[in-house]
């Protein structure tokens, strides 16, 4: 059974109108896609809320999207860019049932701080997971990503964008094509 929809969340410094999220929605049409802002963005603040507030937002929005589209969350793919994808992965690790996770520029650690890992929850993920990542991303190298993604219990797919940095600027079509092809294979 193919996914019945996609729910996307932006990175910390962006909003639902980020070019790559818009490109994903356009590429996947007519599949229902929601691009969702976190509460701090809706309130006009620049600093993100703490993780529990963001994860609660993911769970609430995904459940609302499923209800709106008359399906279960387990038939949806969720994800996003950087922090947005990380919050989705944490929601899934906490028990939100989904068909798949799309993690674009997953922030394994802050730049130049490889010891400050953000991977403790990955072993609680059983959903199929796609990592779309730049080969020059200072938040985690391809080797680091491969090493820590082994913790995910579901099928893991990698799509690396050569010379891509964390913002993956200019790669919207590549990202949309990689996600579209992966979702078609689910």
OpenMM code with the backbone's topology and positions (N, CA, C; nanometers):
from openmm import Vec3, app, unit

residues = "UNK UNK UNK UNK UNK UNK UNK UNK UNK UNK UNK UNK UNK UNK UNK UNK UNK UNK UNK UNK UNK UNK UNK UNK UNK UNK UNK UNK UNK UNK UNK UNK UNK UNK UNK UNK UNK UNK UNK UNK UNK UNK UNK UNK UNK UNK UNK UNK UNK UNK UNK UNK UNK UNK UNK UNK UNK UNK UNK UNK UNK UNK UNK UNK UNK UNK UNK UNK UNK UNK UNK UNK UNK UNK UNK UNK UNK UNK UNK UNK UNK UNK UNK UNK UNK UNK UNK UNK UNK UNK UNK UNK UNK UNK UNK UNK UNK UNK UNK UNK UNK UNK UNK UNK UNK UNK UNK UNK UNK UNK UNK UNK UNK UNK UNK UNK UNK UNK UNK UNK UNK UNK UNK UNK UNK UNK UNK UNK UNK UNK UNK UNK UNK UNK UNK UNK UNK UNK UNK UNK UNK UNK UNK UNK UNK UNK UNK UNK UNK UNK UNK UNK UNK UNK UNK UNK UNK UNK UNK UNK UNK UNK UNK UNK UNK UNK UNK UNK UNK UNK UNK UNK UNK UNK UNK UNK UNK UNK UNK UNK UNK UNK UNK UNK UNK UNK".split()
positions = [
    Vec3(0.0837, -0.1187, 0.0000),
    Vec3(0.0000, 0.0000, 0.0000),
    Vec3(0.0880, 0.1247, 0.0000),
    Vec3(0.0625, 0.2121, -0.0917),
    Vec3(0.1386, 0.3367, -0.0992),
    Vec3(0.0995, 0.4316, 0.0118),
    Vec3(0.1893, 0.5246, 0.0399),
    Vec3(0.1601, 0.6264, 0.1418),
    Vec3(0.0403, 0.7099, 0.0968),
    Vec3(-0.0404, 0.7496, 0.1939),
    Vec3(-0.1607, 0.8281, 0.1629),
    Vec3(-0.1391, 0.9775, 0.1814),
    Vec3(-0.0175, 1.0159, 0.2216),
    Vec3(0.0107, 1.1571, 0.2380),
    Vec3(0.1471, 1.1786, 0.2988),
    Vec3(0.1873, 1.3046, 0.3011),
    Vec3(0.3179, 1.3449, 0.3540),
    Vec3(0.2993, 1.4708, 0.4377),
    Vec3(0.3554, 1.4691, 0.5588),
    Vec3(0.3499, 1.5855, 0.6476),
    Vec3(0.4937, 1.6314, 0.6705),
    Vec3(0.5202, 1.7576, 0.6388),
    Vec3(0.6567, 1.8120, 0.6417),
    Vec3(0.6706, 1.9274, 0.7412),
    Vec3(0.7858, 1.9316, 0.8072),
    Vec3(0.8172, 2.0367, 0.9042),
    Vec3(0.9508, 2.1004, 0.8684),
    Vec3(0.9631, 2.2317, 0.8853),
    Vec3(1.0870, 2.3025, 0.8481),
    Vec3(1.1960, 2.2923, 0.9544),
    Vec3(1.3137, 2.3396, 0.9159),
    Vec3(1.4236, 2.3520, 1.0106),
    Vec3(1.4012, 2.4703, 1.1035),
    Vec3(1.4880, 2.4833, 1.2017),
    Vec3(1.4731, 2.5852, 1.3063),
    Vec3(1.4693, 2.7279, 1.2517),
    Vec3(1.5466, 2.7564, 1.1482),
    Vec3(1.5553, 2.8931, 1.0981),
    Vec3(1.4652, 2.9227, 0.9810),
    Vec3(1.3717, 2.8352, 0.9537),
    Vec3(1.2872, 2.8527, 0.8365),
    Vec3(1.1405, 2.8326, 0.8728),
    Vec3(1.0562, 2.8325, 0.7689),
    Vec3(0.9143, 2.8096, 0.7923),
    Vec3(0.8612, 2.7131, 0.6871),
    Vec3(0.7312, 2.6931, 0.6883),
    Vec3(0.6655, 2.5960, 0.6014),
    Vec3(0.6823, 2.6267, 0.4529),
    Vec3(0.7229, 2.7486, 0.4205),
    Vec3(0.7393, 2.7887, 0.2812),
    Vec3(0.8821, 2.7737, 0.2301),
    Vec3(0.9654, 2.6993, 0.3021),
    Vec3(1.1016, 2.6746, 0.2561),
    Vec3(1.0949, 2.6119, 0.1171),
    Vec3(1.1824, 2.6556, 0.0288),
    Vec3(1.1784, 2.6140, -0.1122),
    Vec3(1.1792, 2.4631, -0.1310),
    Vec3(1.2550, 2.3898, -0.0513),
    Vec3(1.2594, 2.2449, -0.0730),
    Vec3(1.1308, 2.1771, -0.0270),
    Vec3(1.0631, 2.2320, 0.0740),
    Vec3(0.9349, 2.1753, 0.1165),
    Vec3(0.8276, 2.2022, 0.0108),
    Vec3(0.8303, 2.3221, -0.0471),
    Vec3(0.7370, 2.3559, -0.1551),
    Vec3(0.7641, 2.2660, -0.2763),
    Vec3(0.8919, 2.2453, -0.3090),
    Vec3(0.9277, 2.1593, -0.4227),
    Vec3(0.8792, 2.0160, -0.4004),
    Vec3(0.8866, 1.9692, -0.2777),
    Vec3(0.8362, 1.8352, -0.2461),
    Vec3(0.6859, 1.8263, -0.2692),
    Vec3(0.6139, 1.9262, -0.2227),
    Vec3(0.4688, 1.9255, -0.2417),
    Vec3(0.4348, 1.9243, -0.3912),
    Vec3(0.5039, 2.0064, -0.4684),
    Vec3(0.4784, 2.0132, -0.6125),
    Vec3(0.5136, 1.8818, -0.6817),
    Vec3(0.6262, 1.8228, -0.6441),
    Vec3(0.6733, 1.6972, -0.7063),
    Vec3(0.5774, 1.5822, -0.6778),
    Vec3(0.5186, 1.5795, -0.5588),
    Vec3(0.4352, 1.4669, -0.5175),
    Vec3(0.2872, 1.4825, -0.5510),
    Vec3(0.2485, 1.5977, -0.6028),
    Vec3(0.1092, 1.6211, -0.6400),
    Vec3(0.0639, 1.5102, -0.7350),
    Vec3(-0.0532, 1.4536, -0.7154),
    Vec3(-0.1679, 1.4967, -0.6348),
    Vec3(-0.1720, 1.4371, -0.4933),
    Vec3(-0.0643, 1.3738, -0.4481),
    Vec3(-0.0621, 1.3195, -0.3126),
    Vec3(-0.0857, 1.4330, -0.2128),
    Vec3(-0.1720, 1.4142, -0.1133),
    Vec3(-0.1908, 1.5192, -0.0127),
    Vec3(-0.0609, 1.5445, 0.0647),
    Vec3(-0.0217, 1.6700, 0.0736),
    Vec3(0.0989, 1.7109, 0.1456),
    Vec3(0.0636, 1.8290, 0.2348),
    Vec3(0.1097, 1.8235, 0.3592),
    Vec3(0.0945, 1.9374, 0.4505),
    Vec3(0.2336, 1.9879, 0.4850),
    Vec3(0.2518, 2.1177, 0.4742),
    Vec3(0.3744, 2.1841, 0.5199),
    Vec3(0.3341, 2.2626, 0.6436),
    Vec3(0.3949, 2.2296, 0.7578),
    Vec3(0.3460, 2.2787, 0.8868),
    Vec3(0.4518, 2.3623, 0.9588),
    Vec3(0.4094, 2.4776, 1.0087),
    Vec3(0.4964, 2.5588, 1.0944),
    Vec3(0.4833, 2.5131, 1.2394),
    Vec3(0.5922, 2.5228, 1.3130),
    Vec3(0.5900, 2.4957, 1.4568),
    Vec3(0.5257, 2.6145, 1.5290),
    Vec3(0.4774, 2.5935, 1.6517),
    Vec3(0.4089, 2.7013, 1.7252),
    Vec3(0.4907, 2.8298, 1.7400),
    Vec3(0.6218, 2.8199, 1.7629),
    Vec3(0.7021, 2.9415, 1.7810),
    Vec3(0.7013, 3.0274, 1.6550),
    Vec3(0.6980, 2.9636, 1.5376),
    Vec3(0.6925, 3.0375, 1.4112),
    Vec3(0.5574, 3.1062, 1.3949),
    Vec3(0.4522, 3.0321, 1.4285),
    Vec3(0.3170, 3.0880, 1.4176),
    Vec3(0.3004, 3.2087, 1.5095),
    Vec3(0.3733, 3.2072, 1.6214),
    Vec3(0.3657, 3.3173, 1.7175),
    Vec3(0.4598, 3.4323, 1.6806),
    Vec3(0.5362, 3.4159, 1.5718),
    Vec3(0.6263, 3.5217, 1.5270),
    Vec3(0.7606, 3.5235, 1.5980),
    Vec3(0.7928, 3.4159, 1.6710),
    Vec3(0.9213, 3.4083, 1.7404),
    Vec3(1.0245, 3.3378, 1.6524),
    Vec3(1.1501, 3.3720, 1.6730),
    Vec3(1.2571, 3.3099, 1.5954),
    Vec3(1.3188, 3.1905, 1.6667),
    Vec3(1.3205, 3.1928, 1.7996),
    Vec3(1.3825, 3.0838, 1.8761),
    Vec3(1.2845, 2.9685, 1.8930),
    Vec3(1.3293, 2.8463, 1.8605),
    Vec3(1.2414, 2.7301, 1.8746),
    Vec3(1.2036, 2.7018, 2.0198),
    Vec3(1.0864, 2.6425, 2.0348),
    Vec3(1.0455, 2.5915, 2.1656),
    Vec3(1.1334, 2.4721, 2.2001),
    Vec3(1.1216, 2.4228, 2.3218),
    Vec3(1.1943, 2.3025, 2.3627),
    Vec3(1.1366, 2.1807, 2.2909),
    Vec3(1.2170, 2.0753, 2.2845),
    Vec3(1.1799, 1.9550, 2.2096),
    Vec3(1.0423, 1.8981, 2.2463),
    Vec3(1.0049, 1.8877, 2.3741),
    Vec3(0.8726, 1.8294, 2.4026),
    Vec3(0.7572, 1.9058, 2.3370),
    Vec3(0.7657, 2.0370, 2.3307),
    Vec3(0.6612, 2.1180, 2.2661),
    Vec3(0.6600, 2.0901, 2.1160),
    Vec3(0.7775, 2.0798, 2.0560),
    Vec3(0.7885, 2.0560, 1.9121),
    Vec3(0.7398, 1.9154, 1.8754),
    Vec3(0.7762, 1.8165, 1.9563),
    Vec3(0.7323, 1.6788, 1.9310),
    Vec3(0.5811, 1.6692, 1.9463),
    Vec3(0.5252, 1.7342, 2.0488),
    Vec3(0.3788, 1.7357, 2.0657),
    Vec3(0.3111, 1.7965, 1.9430),
    Vec3(0.3697, 1.9011, 1.8881),
    Vec3(0.3164, 1.9640, 1.7677),
    Vec3(0.3157, 1.8643, 1.6522),
    Vec3(0.4247, 1.7910, 1.6348),
    Vec3(0.4321, 1.6913, 1.5273),
    Vec3(0.3199, 1.5890, 1.5433),
    Vec3(0.3062, 1.5338, 1.6626),
    Vec3(0.2044, 1.4314, 1.6870),
    Vec3(0.0646, 1.4865, 1.6591),
    Vec3(0.0352, 1.6033, 1.7095),
    Vec3(-0.0966, 1.6651, 1.6912),
    Vec3(-0.1253, 1.6910, 1.5427),
    Vec3(-0.0303, 1.7507, 1.4738),
    Vec3(-0.0498, 1.7849, 1.3325),
    Vec3(-0.0638, 1.6601, 1.2447),
    Vec3(0.0136, 1.5569, 1.2730),
    Vec3(0.0052, 1.4336, 1.1942),
    Vec3(-0.1297, 1.3657, 1.2172),
    Vec3(-0.1749, 1.3632, 1.3414),
    Vec3(-0.3065, 1.3039, 1.3701),
    Vec3(-0.4187, 1.3838, 1.3039),
    Vec3(-0.4081, 1.5161, 1.3061),
    Vec3(-0.5093, 1.5999, 1.2401),
    Vec3(-0.5088, 1.5776, 1.0885),
    Vec3(-0.3913, 1.5678, 1.0291),
    Vec3(-0.3802, 1.5443, 0.8849),
    Vec3(-0.4405, 1.4087, 0.8487),
    Vec3(-0.4132, 1.3059, 0.9303),
    Vec3(-0.4695, 1.1726, 0.9061),
    Vec3(-0.6221, 1.1778, 0.9123),
    Vec3(-0.6762, 1.2451, 1.0132),
    Vec3(-0.8221, 1.2555, 1.0266),
    Vec3(-0.8820, 1.3296, 0.9071),
    Vec3(-0.8182, 1.4365, 0.8666),
    Vec3(-0.8652, 1.5167, 0.7532),
    Vec3(-0.8672, 1.4356, 0.6232),
    Vec3(-0.7733, 1.3424, 0.6114),
    Vec3(-0.7615, 1.2618, 0.4905),
    Vec3(-0.8189, 1.1206, 0.5069),
    Vec3(-0.8943, 1.1004, 0.6141),
    Vec3(-0.9622, 0.9722, 0.6398),
    Vec3(-0.8681, 0.8526, 0.6295),
    Vec3(-0.7549, 0.8630, 0.6969),
    Vec3(-0.6589, 0.7527, 0.6985),
    Vec3(-0.5948, 0.7433, 0.8366),
    Vec3(-0.5151, 0.6429, 0.8543),
    Vec3(-0.4416, 0.6266, 0.9801),
    Vec3(-0.3043, 0.6912, 0.9669),
    Vec3(-0.2472, 0.7290, 1.0792),
    Vec3(-0.1116, 0.7855, 1.0740),
    Vec3(-0.0135, 0.6834, 1.0171),
    Vec3(-0.0412, 0.5561, 1.0362),
    Vec3(0.0486, 0.4504, 0.9880),
    Vec3(0.0521, 0.4401, 0.8360),
    Vec3(-0.0338, 0.5145, 0.7674),
    Vec3(-0.0288, 0.5155, 0.6207),
    Vec3(0.0371, 0.6427, 0.5672),
    Vec3(0.0923, 0.7238, 0.6580),
    Vec3(0.1541, 0.8512, 0.6198),
    Vec3(0.3058, 0.8457, 0.6305),
    Vec3(0.3699, 0.9311, 0.5529),
    Vec3(0.5132, 0.9570, 0.5666),
    Vec3(0.5245, 1.0959, 0.6276),
    Vec3(0.6154, 1.1110, 0.7232),
    Vec3(0.6381, 1.2419, 0.7841),
    Vec3(0.7870, 1.2724, 0.7813),
    Vec3(0.8200, 1.3984, 0.7996),
    Vec3(0.9612, 1.4347, 0.8044),
    Vec3(0.9813, 1.5825, 0.7841),
    Vec3(1.1041, 1.6166, 0.7521),
    Vec3(1.1350, 1.7561, 0.7314),
    Vec3(1.2839, 1.7809, 0.7272),
    Vec3(1.3136, 1.9089, 0.7309),
    Vec3(1.4519, 1.9535, 0.7218),
    Vec3(1.5115, 1.9703, 0.8606),
    Vec3(1.6306, 1.9223, 0.8804),
    Vec3(1.7096, 1.9467, 1.0010),
    Vec3(1.6269, 1.9249, 1.1277),
    Vec3(1.6022, 2.0308, 1.2056),
    Vec3(1.5286, 2.0176, 1.3304),
    Vec3(1.3896, 1.9597, 1.3079),
    Vec3(1.3236, 1.9977, 1.1985),
    Vec3(1.1902, 1.9447, 1.1704),
    Vec3(1.1918, 1.7936, 1.1550),
    Vec3(1.2898, 1.7426, 1.0825),
    Vec3(1.3038, 1.5983, 1.0676),
    Vec3(1.3397, 1.5318, 1.1985),
    Vec3(1.4264, 1.5951, 1.2748),
    Vec3(1.4660, 1.5388, 1.4045),
    Vec3(1.3451, 1.5263, 1.4963),
    Vec3(1.2603, 1.6291, 1.5005),
    Vec3(1.1407, 1.6222, 1.5858),
    Vec3(1.0467, 1.5115, 1.5385),
    Vec3(1.0361, 1.4931, 1.4068),
    Vec3(0.9541, 1.3830, 1.3543),
    Vec3(1.0120, 1.2485, 1.3973),
    Vec3(1.1439, 1.2349, 1.3896),
    Vec3(1.2062, 1.1085, 1.4295),
    Vec3(1.1844, 1.0826, 1.5788),
    Vec3(1.1853, 1.1871, 1.6590),
    Vec3(1.1610, 1.1710, 1.8025),
    Vec3(1.0152, 1.1316, 1.8288),
    Vec3(0.9213, 1.1888, 1.7525),
    Vec3(0.7801, 1.1526, 1.7682),
    Vec3(0.7593, 1.0053, 1.7335),
    Vec3(0.8239, 0.9594, 1.6268),
    Vec3(0.8121, 0.8191, 1.5869),
    Vec3(0.8783, 0.7298, 1.6924),
    Vec3(0.9934, 0.7706, 1.7430),
    Vec3(1.0599, 0.6928, 1.8481),
    Vec3(0.9745, 0.6846, 1.9740),
    Vec3(0.8931, 0.7873, 1.9977),
    Vec3(0.8034, 0.7893, 2.1144),
    Vec3(0.6738, 0.7122, 2.0911),
    Vec3(0.6549, 0.6579, 1.9700),
    Vec3(0.5382, 0.5737, 1.9465),
    Vec3(0.4414, 0.6171, 1.8385),
    Vec3(0.4639, 0.7309, 1.7721),
    Vec3(0.3756, 0.7710, 1.6624),
    Vec3(0.3962, 0.6745, 1.5455),
    Vec3(0.2906, 0.6032, 1.5074),
    Vec3(0.3003, 0.5045, 1.3991),
    Vec3(0.2898, 0.5729, 1.2638),
    Vec3(0.3923, 0.5565, 1.1805),
    Vec3(0.3931, 0.6119, 1.0455),
    Vec3(0.4495, 0.5089, 0.9485),
    Vec3(0.4231, 0.5306, 0.8214),
    Vec3(0.4740, 0.4416, 0.7168),
    Vec3(0.6226, 0.4673, 0.6907),
    Vec3(0.6639, 0.5942, 0.7020),
    Vec3(0.8026, 0.6262, 0.6744),
    Vec3(0.8425, 0.7631, 0.7253),
    Vec3(0.9738, 0.7817, 0.7325),
    Vec3(1.0341, 0.9072, 0.7788),
    Vec3(1.1264, 0.9611, 0.6705),
    Vec3(1.1149, 1.0905, 0.6422),
    Vec3(1.2051, 1.1588, 0.5490),
    Vec3(1.2856, 1.2591, 0.6305),
    Vec3(1.4164, 1.2358, 0.6409),
    Vec3(1.5029, 1.3217, 0.7219),
    Vec3(1.6033, 1.3915, 0.6311),
    Vec3(1.5773, 1.5189, 0.6047),
    Vec3(1.6611, 1.5985, 0.5159),
    Vec3(1.7588, 1.6790, 0.6011),
    Vec3(1.8882, 1.6599, 0.5767),
    Vec3(1.9931, 1.7282, 0.6547),
    Vec3(1.9763, 1.7014, 0.8038),
    Vec3(1.9653, 1.5732, 0.8406),
    Vec3(1.9483, 1.5375, 0.9811),
    Vec3(2.0669, 1.5910, 1.0630),
    Vec3(2.0406, 1.6654, 1.1712),
    Vec3(2.1489, 1.7237, 1.2514),
    Vec3(2.2021, 1.6250, 1.3556),
    Vec3(2.2972, 1.5417, 1.3157),
    Vec3(2.3545, 1.4436, 1.4091),
    Vec3(2.4164, 1.5099, 1.5314),
    Vec3(2.4807, 1.6235, 1.5092),
    Vec3(2.5479, 1.6979, 1.6167),
    Vec3(2.5659, 1.8422, 1.5705),
    Vec3(2.5871, 1.9358, 1.6632),
    Vec3(2.6173, 2.0733, 1.6214),
    Vec3(2.7510, 2.0766, 1.5454),
    Vec3(2.7684, 2.1727, 1.4557),
    Vec3(2.8959, 2.1837, 1.3838),
    Vec3(3.0133, 2.1924, 1.4814),
    Vec3(3.1188, 2.1201, 1.4506),
    Vec3(3.2435, 2.1178, 1.5292),
    Vec3(3.2246, 2.0616, 1.6705),
    Vec3(3.1117, 1.9935, 1.6964),
    Vec3(3.0887, 1.9301, 1.8270),
    Vec3(3.0395, 1.7863, 1.8076),
    Vec3(3.1216, 1.7019, 1.7460),
    Vec3(3.0772, 1.5652, 1.7170),
    Vec3(3.0488, 1.4820, 1.8416),
    Vec3(3.0938, 1.5297, 1.9562),
    Vec3(3.0672, 1.4563, 2.0809),
    Vec3(2.9266, 1.4831, 2.1349),
    Vec3(2.8600, 1.5870, 2.0842),
    Vec3(2.7247, 1.6216, 2.1298),
    Vec3(2.6234, 1.5606, 2.0338),
    Vec3(2.6080, 1.4296, 2.0428),
    Vec3(2.5244, 1.3557, 1.9489),
    Vec3(2.3748, 1.3668, 1.9797),
    Vec3(2.2949, 1.3618, 1.8739),
    Vec3(2.1483, 1.3650, 1.8845),
    Vec3(2.0935, 1.2359, 1.8237),
    Vec3(2.1355, 1.1235, 1.8809),
    Vec3(2.1036, 0.9939, 1.8212),
    Vec3(2.0418, 0.8945, 1.9189),
    Vec3(2.0279, 0.9327, 2.0446),
    Vec3(1.9847, 0.8368, 2.1466),
    Vec3(1.8516, 0.7702, 2.1160),
    Vec3(1.7636, 0.8367, 2.0456),
    Vec3(1.6302, 0.7829, 2.0173),
    Vec3(1.6233, 0.6976, 1.8903),
    Vec3(1.7280, 0.6988, 1.8086),
    Vec3(1.7214, 0.6316, 1.6793),
    Vec3(1.6918, 0.4821, 1.6912),
    Vec3(1.7373, 0.4180, 1.7973),
    Vec3(1.7147, 0.2739, 1.8130),
    Vec3(1.5684, 0.2408, 1.8416),
    Vec3(1.4862, 0.3418, 1.8679),
    Vec3(1.3435, 0.3193, 1.8913),
    Vec3(1.2592, 0.3434, 1.7662),
    Vec3(1.3243, 0.3590, 1.6511),
    Vec3(1.2529, 0.3844, 1.5251),
    Vec3(1.2480, 0.2552, 1.4443),
    Vec3(1.1250, 0.2133, 1.4103),
    Vec3(1.1074, 0.0923, 1.3295),
    Vec3(1.0552, 0.1249, 1.1895),
    Vec3(1.0251, 0.2506, 1.1625),
    Vec3(0.9716, 0.2903, 1.0315),
    Vec3(1.0824, 0.2947, 0.9266),
    Vec3(1.0443, 0.2732, 0.8009),
    Vec3(1.1381, 0.2935, 0.6903),
    Vec3(1.1820, 0.4394, 0.6927),
    Vec3(1.3107, 0.4626, 0.6722),
    Vec3(1.3651, 0.5975, 0.6872),
    Vec3(1.4553, 0.6327, 0.5698),
    Vec3(1.4332, 0.7517, 0.5157),
    Vec3(1.5184, 0.8055, 0.4101),
    Vec3(1.5962, 0.9231, 0.4667),
    Vec3(1.7285, 0.9174, 0.4540),
    Vec3(1.8146, 1.0300, 0.4888),
    Vec3(1.8605, 1.0948, 0.3582),
    Vec3(1.8312, 1.2233, 0.3410),
    Vec3(1.8823, 1.3015, 0.2283),
    Vec3(1.9817, 1.3984, 0.2902),
    Vec3(2.1076, 1.3900, 0.2480),
    Vec3(2.2127, 1.4590, 0.3234),
    Vec3(2.3234, 1.5064, 0.2293),
    Vec3(2.3773, 1.6230, 0.2579),
    Vec3(2.4905, 1.6743, 0.1814),
    Vec3(2.6203, 1.6109, 0.2267),
    Vec3(2.7098, 1.5871, 0.1325),
    Vec3(2.8377, 1.5253, 0.1679),
    Vec3(2.9280, 1.6198, 0.2469),
    Vec3(2.8993, 1.7502, 0.2442),
    Vec3(2.9804, 1.8482, 0.3176),
    Vec3(2.9022, 1.9126, 0.4325),
    Vec3(2.8061, 1.8414, 0.4886),
    Vec3(2.7230, 1.8948, 0.5964),
    Vec3(2.8012, 1.8930, 0.7281),
    Vec3(2.8235, 2.0106, 0.7907),
    Vec3(2.8998, 2.0142, 0.9162),
    Vec3(2.8225, 1.9565, 1.0360),
    Vec3(2.6931, 1.9266, 1.0182),
    Vec3(2.6134, 1.8661, 1.1252),
    Vec3(2.6265, 1.7136, 1.1256),
    Vec3(2.7078, 1.6599, 1.0372),
    Vec3(2.7304, 1.5156, 1.0315),
    Vec3(2.7796, 1.4742, 0.8946),
    Vec3(2.8871, 1.3990, 0.8922),
    Vec3(2.9432, 1.3500, 0.7657),
    Vec3(2.8652, 1.2270, 0.7199),
    Vec3(2.8778, 1.1908, 0.5924),
    Vec3(2.8141, 1.0672, 0.5464),
    Vec3(2.8574, 0.9454, 0.6289),
    Vec3(2.9847, 0.9381, 0.6648),
    Vec3(3.0325, 0.8240, 0.7452),
    Vec3(2.9656, 0.8222, 0.8825),
    Vec3(2.9553, 0.9390, 0.9463),
    Vec3(2.8872, 0.9458, 1.0763),
    Vec3(2.7408, 0.9067, 1.0625),
    Vec3(2.6761, 0.9586, 0.9599),
    Vec3(2.5350, 0.9302, 0.9388),
    Vec3(2.5128, 0.7801, 0.9189),
    Vec3(2.5946, 0.7187, 0.8352),
    Vec3(2.5822, 0.5735, 0.8126),
    Vec3(2.6025, 0.4964, 0.9431),
    Vec3(2.7015, 0.5374, 1.0220),
    Vec3(2.7311, 0.4669, 1.1471),
    Vec3(2.6136, 0.4739, 1.2441),
    Vec3(2.5572, 0.5916, 1.2645),
    Vec3(2.4517, 0.6060, 1.3645),
    Vec3(2.3149, 0.5641, 1.3125),
    Vec3(2.2939, 0.5692, 1.1815),
    Vec3(2.1655, 0.5264, 1.1255),
    Vec3(2.1462, 0.3757, 1.1365),
    Vec3(2.2534, 0.3021, 1.1624),
    Vec3(2.2414, 0.1570, 1.1835),
    Vec3(2.1520, 0.1252, 1.3030),
    Vec3(2.1339, 0.2213, 1.3907),
    Vec3(2.0496, 0.1998, 1.5088),
    Vec3(1.9020, 0.1887, 1.4718),
    Vec3(1.8627, 0.2491, 1.3601),
    Vec3(1.7230, 0.2461, 1.3172),
    Vec3(1.6862, 0.1015, 1.2832),
    Vec3(1.5735, 0.0561, 1.3374),
    Vec3(1.5318, -0.0829, 1.3158),
    Vec3(1.4613, -0.1031, 1.1813),
    Vec3(1.4034, 0.0025, 1.1253),
    Vec3(1.3383, -0.0074, 0.9947),
    Vec3(1.4410, -0.0009, 0.8829),
    Vec3(1.3930, -0.0214, 0.7602),
    Vec3(1.4808, -0.0097, 0.6434),
    Vec3(1.5323, 0.1337, 0.6332),
    Vec3(1.6605, 0.1485, 0.6054),
    Vec3(1.7216, 0.2810, 0.5933),
    Vec3(1.7778, 0.2980, 0.4527),
    Vec3(1.7471, 0.4123, 0.3937),
    Vec3(1.7974, 0.4477, 0.2612),
    Vec3(1.8694, 0.5810, 0.2729),
    Vec3(1.9818, 0.5933, 0.2030),
    Vec3(2.0571, 0.7183, 0.2012),
    Vec3(2.0568, 0.7754, 0.0602),
    Vec3(2.0455, 0.9067, 0.0521),
    Vec3(2.0653, 0.9774, -0.0740),
    Vec3(2.1579, 1.0946, -0.0425),
    Vec3(2.2819, 1.0841, -0.0872),
    Vec3(2.3795, 1.1889, -0.0590),
    Vec3(2.3900, 1.2845, -0.1770),
    Vec3(2.3938, 1.4135, -0.1448),
    Vec3(2.4075, 1.5172, -0.2465),
    Vec3(2.5517, 1.5673, -0.2418),
    Vec3(2.6226, 1.5406, -0.3496),
    Vec3(2.7650, 1.5757, -0.3568),
    Vec3(2.7876, 1.7244, -0.3346),
    Vec3(2.8839, 1.7555, -0.2488),
    Vec3(2.9237, 1.8921, -0.2144),
    Vec3(2.8104, 1.9723, -0.1486),
    Vec3(2.7055, 1.9020, -0.1063),
    Vec3(2.5943, 1.9699, -0.0403),
    Vec3(2.6283, 2.0049, 0.1033),
    Vec3(2.5961, 2.1266, 0.1421),
    Vec3(2.6132, 2.1701, 0.2809),
    Vec3(2.4809, 2.1467, 0.3547),
    Vec3(2.4705, 2.1948, 0.4766),
    Vec3(2.3506, 2.1699, 0.5566),
    Vec3(2.2250, 2.2291, 0.4915),
    Vec3(2.2388, 2.3433, 0.4270),
    Vec3(2.1214, 2.4071, 0.3665),
    Vec3(2.0788, 2.3421, 0.2341),
    Vec3(2.1678, 2.2621, 0.1749),
    Vec3(2.1420, 2.1970, 0.0453),
    Vec3(2.0889, 2.2960, -0.0577),
    Vec3(2.1425, 2.4168, -0.0508),
    Vec3(2.1010, 2.5245, -0.1412),
    Vec3(2.1154, 2.4801, -0.2870),
    Vec3(2.0119, 2.5088, -0.3648),
    Vec3(2.0133, 2.4755, -0.5060),
    Vec3(1.9831, 2.3296, -0.5362),
    Vec3(1.9443, 2.2516, -0.4350),
    Vec3(1.9217, 2.1079, -0.4529),
    Vec3(1.7760, 2.0671, -0.4410),
    Vec3(1.6846, 2.1634, -0.4498),
    Vec3(1.5427, 2.1327, -0.4270),
    Vec3(1.4900, 2.0236, -0.5197),
    Vec3(1.5264, 2.0280, -0.6473),
    Vec3(1.4787, 1.9276, -0.7426),
    Vec3(1.5385, 1.7911, -0.7086),
    Vec3(1.6665, 1.7874, -0.6735),
    Vec3(1.7307, 1.6607, -0.6345),
    Vec3(1.6637, 1.6015, -0.5113),
    Vec3(1.6341, 1.6857, -0.4138),
    Vec3(1.5674, 1.6403, -0.2913),
    Vec3(1.4287, 1.5859, -0.3253),
    Vec3(1.3517, 1.6615, -0.4019),
    Vec3(1.2156, 1.6201, -0.4368),
    Vec3(1.2161, 1.4894, -0.5163),
    Vec3(1.3103, 1.4754, -0.6087),
    Vec3(1.3180, 1.3518, -0.6871),
    Vec3(1.3563, 1.2333, -0.5985),
    Vec3(1.4530, 1.2525, -0.5090),
    Vec3(1.4953, 1.1440, -0.4196),
    Vec3(1.3796, 1.0996, -0.3298),
    Vec3(1.3066, 1.1939, -0.2744),
    Vec3(1.1933, 1.1604, -0.1868),
    Vec3(1.0822, 1.0940, -0.2689),
    Vec3(1.0531, 1.1490, -0.3861),
    Vec3(0.9486, 1.0914, -0.4709),
    Vec3(0.9785, 0.9473, -0.5098),
    Vec3(1.1013, 0.9198, -0.5498),
    Vec3(1.1406, 0.7836, -0.5886),
    Vec3(1.1339, 0.6897, -0.4692),
    Vec3(1.1808, 0.7368, -0.3536),
    Vec3(1.1788, 0.6529, -0.2336),
    Vec3(1.0342, 0.6234, -0.1921),
    Vec3(0.9484, 0.7248, -0.1938),
    Vec3(0.8091, 0.7028, -0.1533),
    Vec3(0.7389, 0.6063, -0.2491),
    Vec3(0.7726, 0.6107, -0.3762),
    Vec3(0.7127, 0.5184, -0.4736),
    Vec3(0.7543, 0.3749, -0.4460),
    Vec3(0.8686, 0.3566, -0.3792),
    Vec3(0.9190, 0.2217, -0.3511),
    Vec3(0.8680, 0.1641, -0.2186),
    Vec3(0.7989, 0.2460, -0.1401),
    Vec3(0.7504, 0.1982, -0.0089),
    Vec3(0.6408, 0.0946, -0.0240),
] * unit.nanometer
topology = app.Topology()
chain = topology.addChain("A")
for resn in residues:
    res = topology.addResidue(resn, chain)
    for name in ("N", "CA", "C"):
        topology.addAtom(name, app.Element.getBySymbol(name[0]), res)
